[in-house]
Amino acid sequence: MTKANIPNFILVTGLSGSGKSTTLKSLEDQGYYCVDNMPITMLPELLELLSNSQIERIATSLDIRNRTFLDLWPATFKHLQDEGRTPYVLFLEASEEILIRRYAESRRQHPFLQHSLQEALSKERELVENLRAQANLILDTSNLSIHQLRGKLFELLTEEESPMELHISSFGYKYGMPLDVDLVIDCRFVPNPYYVLELRPLSGLDQPIKDYLATFPAFETFRQKILDLLLYSIPLYFKEGKRHLDIALGCTGGRHRSVALAESLAESLQKYNYKTTTFHRDLYKKKK
């Protein structure tokens, strides 16, 4: 979608177990103010309050958990149209087999359950048929994992293919591994400038360290292979709905090799229009 076509008011609805909660969380990550399963009679009032709060994008989930929803929806929809606040209706569905499996896994009870889950699902599908026909977008989640569903929503409802945000950090193994990163890469096999006396006081931010490491063909080969790996995998992470990737590079003290490599990779990735930041966790630790 182009920026002009991105809906600022989304109604998430559909079959029970089709992924509405996951969808609402994903929309929240995209900047929507989200409300789950509020009474439909409060919807016009909520929109008025939020518009006065200068909130630009709103998403709400309404379904048969609210027993008056289907009865009141036609009049509410007309009222919203008259007020110039027509919602973008996103209808989620899945096959009966998948819905039954999801209910078995979650151990939750279907709102219409009396005798059998299959009967409850059939009744619900029949009741929401008119709502489904009114939808702007019908999304079948049968073959989508949670991450794939998030990725699909980003693809459908974002303004552009905005690049992944990359955070590249360096660290020293002797101070412990970082716990909050996605990828950890060990570069301790690269010859250590620490053992060159005139280079020891410097860091990977200094040109003499970069020049020293460049004299080892293995360092450049290693750097290029990491870059190739990231350029291959980043679009795949993006497709799965991930928008931030934390990469940590480690050497013994976190001062020379990992710092130089982190800076070099960040510089290369910026040339591919990735928003990249660097952080050197142990660079200024007191030397022991």
C-alpha positions as CSV (number, residue, x, y, z in Angstrom):
1,M,0.0,0.0,0.0
2,T,1.0,3.6,-0.5
3,K,1.0,6.0,2.4
4,A,-2.3,7.5,1.2
5,N,-4.0,4.1,1.2
6,I,-2.9,3.0,4.7
7,P,-6.1,2.7,6.8
8,N,-6.2,4.7,10.0
9,F,-9.1,2.7,11.5
10,I,-9.1,-1.1,11.2
11,L,-11.7,-3.4,12.5
12,V,-10.2,-6.9,13.1
13,T,-12.9,-9.6,13.0
14,G,-13.5,-13.1,11.8
15,L,-13.6,-16.6,13.0
16,S,-12.7,-17.6,16.6
17,G,-9.2,-19.0,16.6
18,S,-8.2,-17.4,13.3
19,G,-5.5,-15.2,14.8
20,K,-7.2,-11.9,15.8
21,S,-5.1,-11.5,19.0
22,T,-1.9,-12.0,17.1
23,T,-3.1,-9.5,14.4
24,L,-3.9,-6.9,17.0
25,K,-0.4,-7.2,18.6
26,S,1.1,-6.9,15.2
27,L,-0.9,-3.8,14.4
28,E,0.2,-2.3,17.7
29,D,3.8,-2.8,16.6
30,Q,2.9,-0.9,13.5
31,G,1.8,2.1,15.5
32,Y,-1.9,1.5,15.9
33,Y,-3.6,2.2,19.2
34,C,-5.4,-1.2,19.8
35,V,-8.4,-2.2,21.8
36,D,-9.5,-5.8,22.1
37,N,-13.2,-6.9,22.3
38,M,-14.7,-3.7,23.6
39,P,-18.6,-3.3,23.7
40,I,-19.7,-2.3,20.2
41,T,-21.9,0.4,21.7
42,M,-18.8,2.2,22.9
43,L,-17.0,2.2,19.6
44,P,-18.2,5.7,18.3
45,E,-17.4,7.2,21.7
46,L,-13.9,5.6,21.7
47,L,-13.2,7.0,18.3
48,E,-14.2,10.4,19.4
49,L,-12.0,10.3,22.5
50,L,-9.0,9.0,20.6
51,S,-9.4,11.6,17.8
52,N,-9.3,14.3,20.5
53,S,-6.1,12.8,21.8
54,Q,-4.5,13.2,18.4
55,I,-4.0,9.4,17.9
56,E,-3.8,8.9,14.2
57,R,-4.3,5.1,13.8
58,I,-6.7,2.9,15.7
59,A,-7.5,-0.8,15.5
60,T,-10.1,-2.8,17.4
61,S,-11.1,-6.4,17.5
62,L,-14.8,-7.3,17.6
63,D,-16.3,-10.7,17.2
64,I,-18.8,-13.1,18.6
65,R,-17.3,-13.0,22.1
66,N,-19.5,-9.9,22.3
67,R,-22.9,-11.5,21.9
68,T,-24.6,-8.2,20.7
69,F,-21.9,-7.5,18.1
70,L,-23.6,-9.1,15.0
71,D,-27.0,-7.6,15.9
72,L,-25.7,-4.1,16.4
73,W,-23.0,-4.0,13.7
74,P,-25.2,-2.9,10.7
75,A,-26.5,0.2,12.6
76,T,-23.1,0.9,14.1
77,F,-21.4,0.6,10.7
78,K,-23.9,3.1,9.1
79,H,-23.4,5.5,12.0
80,L,-19.6,5.4,11.5
81,Q,-20.1,5.9,7.7
82,D,-22.3,9.0,8.4
83,E,-19.6,10.3,10.7
84,G,-16.9,9.9,8.1
85,R,-15.2,7.1,10.1
86,T,-15.8,4.0,7.9
87,P,-13.5,1.2,9.2
88,Y,-11.2,-0.9,7.1
89,V,-12.6,-4.4,7.9
90,L,-10.0,-7.1,8.1
91,F,-11.6,-10.5,8.3
92,L,-9.6,-13.5,9.4
93,E,-10.5,-17.1,8.8
94,A,-9.0,-20.6,8.7
95,S,-10.0,-24.1,7.7
96,E,-12.2,-26.1,10.1
97,E,-9.4,-28.6,10.6
98,I,-6.9,-25.9,11.6
99,L,-9.4,-24.2,14.0
100,I,-10.1,-27.4,15.7
101,R,-6.4,-28.1,16.2
102,R,-5.8,-24.6,17.6
103,Y,-8.6,-25.0,20.1
104,A,-7.2,-28.3,21.2
105,E,-3.8,-26.7,21.7
106,S,-5.0,-23.6,23.5
107,R,-7.7,-25.6,25.5
108,R,-10.0,-22.6,25.3
109,Q,-13.8,-23.0,24.8
110,H,-15.6,-21.7,21.7
111,P,-18.3,-19.1,22.6
112,F,-21.0,-21.2,20.9
113,L,-19.9,-24.6,22.2
114,Q,-22.8,-26.8,23.3
115,H,-22.4,-30.3,21.9
116,S,-19.4,-30.3,19.6
117,L,-16.7,-27.9,18.5
118,Q,-17.4,-28.7,14.8
119,E,-21.0,-27.7,15.3
120,A,-20.0,-24.4,17.0
121,L,-17.6,-23.5,14.3
122,S,-20.2,-24.2,11.6
123,K,-22.7,-22.0,13.4
124,E,-20.2,-19.2,13.7
125,R,-19.2,-19.4,10.0
126,E,-22.8,-19.1,9.0
127,L,-23.5,-16.1,11.3
128,V,-20.6,-14.1,10.1
129,E,-21.1,-14.7,6.4
130,N,-22.6,-11.2,5.8
131,L,-19.8,-9.6,7.8
132,R,-17.3,-11.5,5.7
133,A,-18.9,-10.2,2.5
134,Q,-18.4,-6.7,3.8
135,A,-14.7,-7.1,4.5
136,N,-12.0,-5.0,2.7
137,L,-9.5,-7.8,3.2
138,I,-10.1,-11.5,3.9
139,L,-7.0,-13.3,5.2
140,D,-6.8,-17.1,5.5
141,T,-4.4,-17.9,8.3
142,S,-4.6,-21.7,7.9
143,N,-1.0,-22.2,6.7
144,L,0.5,-19.2,8.5
145,S,2.6,-19.4,11.6
146,I,2.4,-16.6,14.1
147,H,5.6,-15.1,12.6
148,Q,4.4,-15.5,9.1
149,L,1.1,-13.8,10.0
150,R,2.9,-10.9,11.4
151,G,5.1,-10.7,8.3
152,K,2.0,-10.8,6.0
153,L,0.4,-8.0,7.9
154,F,3.5,-5.9,7.7
155,E,3.6,-6.6,4.0
156,L,-0.1,-5.6,3.5
157,L,-0.4,-2.6,5.8
158,T,3.0,-0.8,5.7
159,E,3.8,2.2,3.6
160,E,6.9,0.8,2.0
161,E,9.5,-2.0,2.3
162,S,11.3,-0.1,5.1
163,P,14.7,-1.7,5.8
164,M,15.4,-3.8,8.8
165,E,17.0,-1.9,11.7
166,L,20.3,-3.5,12.6
167,H,22.2,-3.2,15.9
168,I,25.7,-4.4,15.7
169,S,27.7,-4.7,18.9
170,S,31.1,-5.9,20.1
171,F,31.9,-7.6,23.4
172,G,34.7,-9.4,25.2
173,Y,34.2,-13.0,26.1
174,K,36.1,-12.6,29.3
175,Y,33.4,-10.2,30.5
176,G,30.6,-12.7,29.6
177,M,28.4,-13.2,26.5
178,P,25.5,-10.8,25.9
179,L,22.1,-12.2,26.6
180,D,19.8,-10.0,24.5
181,V,21.0,-10.6,21.0
182,D,19.8,-12.6,18.0
183,L,23.1,-13.7,16.5
184,V,26.5,-14.1,18.2
185,I,29.7,-14.5,16.1
186,D,33.0,-15.5,17.5
187,C,36.1,-13.8,15.9
188,R,38.8,-14.9,18.4
189,F,40.5,-17.0,15.7
190,V,41.7,-13.7,14.1
191,P,45.3,-12.8,15.1
192,N,45.1,-10.5,18.2
193,P,46.6,-7.0,18.0
194,Y,46.9,-7.1,21.8
195,Y,50.1,-9.0,21.4
196,V,51.7,-6.3,19.3
197,L,53.0,-3.8,21.9
198,E,52.6,-0.6,19.9
199,L,49.0,-1.6,19.0
200,R,47.9,-2.8,22.4
201,P,46.8,0.7,23.7
202,L,44.7,1.3,20.6
203,S,41.2,0.0,19.8
204,G,39.4,-1.3,16.8
205,L,38.2,2.2,16.1
206,D,41.8,3.3,15.2
207,Q,43.2,3.0,11.7
208,P,46.4,1.1,12.7
209,I,44.3,-1.7,14.1
210,K,42.2,-1.8,10.9
211,D,45.4,-1.9,8.8
212,Y,46.9,-4.6,10.9
213,L,43.9,-6.9,10.6
214,A,43.7,-6.2,6.8
215,T,47.1,-7.9,6.4
216,F,45.5,-11.2,7.2
217,P,43.5,-12.6,4.3
218,A,41.4,-14.7,6.6
219,F,40.0,-11.6,8.3
220,E,38.7,-10.1,5.1
221,T,37.3,-13.5,3.9
222,F,35.6,-13.9,7.3
223,R,34.2,-10.4,7.1
224,Q,32.8,-11.0,3.6
225,K,31.2,-14.3,4.5
226,I,29.4,-12.7,7.5
227,L,28.3,-9.8,5.3
228,D,27.0,-12.4,2.7
229,L,25.2,-14.3,5.4
230,L,23.5,-11.1,6.7
231,L,22.5,-9.9,3.2
232,Y,20.9,-13.3,2.5
233,S,19.1,-13.7,5.9
234,I,17.9,-10.2,6.7
235,P,15.2,-10.2,4.0
236,L,14.0,-13.6,5.3
237,Y,13.9,-12.3,8.9
238,F,11.9,-9.3,7.5
239,K,9.5,-11.6,5.7
240,E,8.8,-13.3,9.0
241,G,7.8,-10.0,10.6
242,K,11.1,-9.2,12.4
243,R,12.0,-5.5,12.2
244,H,15.1,-5.3,14.5
245,L,18.1,-7.6,14.4
246,D,20.8,-7.6,17.1
247,I,24.2,-9.0,16.1
248,A,27.0,-9.4,18.5
249,L,30.7,-10.0,17.6
250,G,33.0,-11.2,20.3
251,C,36.7,-11.4,20.8
252,T,38.7,-12.0,24.0
253,G,38.6,-8.5,25.5
254,G,36.1,-6.7,23.2
255,R,38.6,-4.0,22.3
256,H,40.3,-4.7,19.0
257,R,39.1,-7.4,16.6
258,S,35.3,-7.4,17.4
259,V,35.2,-3.6,17.4
260,A,36.9,-3.3,14.0
261,L,34.7,-6.0,12.5
262,A,31.5,-4.5,13.9
263,E,32.4,-1.1,12.4
264,S,33.3,-2.5,9.1
265,L,30.1,-4.6,8.8
266,A,28.0,-1.6,9.8
267,E,29.7,0.6,7.1
268,S,29.0,-2.1,4.5
269,L,25.4,-2.7,5.5
270,Q,24.7,1.0,5.4
271,K,25.5,1.0,1.7
272,Y,22.6,-1.4,1.2
273,N,20.3,1.2,2.9
274,Y,20.0,-0.6,6.2
275,K,19.6,1.6,9.3
276,T,22.6,0.4,11.3
277,T,23.9,1.4,14.7
278,T,26.9,0.1,16.6
279,F,27.7,-0.3,20.3
280,H,30.9,-1.5,21.9
281,R,30.0,-2.9,25.2
282,D,33.5,-3.6,26.6
283,L,35.6,-1.1,24.8
284,Y,36.2,1.2,27.7
285,K,36.5,-1.5,30.4
286,K,39.5,-1.0,32.6
287,K,42.3,-3.2,31.4
288,K,43.3,-5.9,33.8
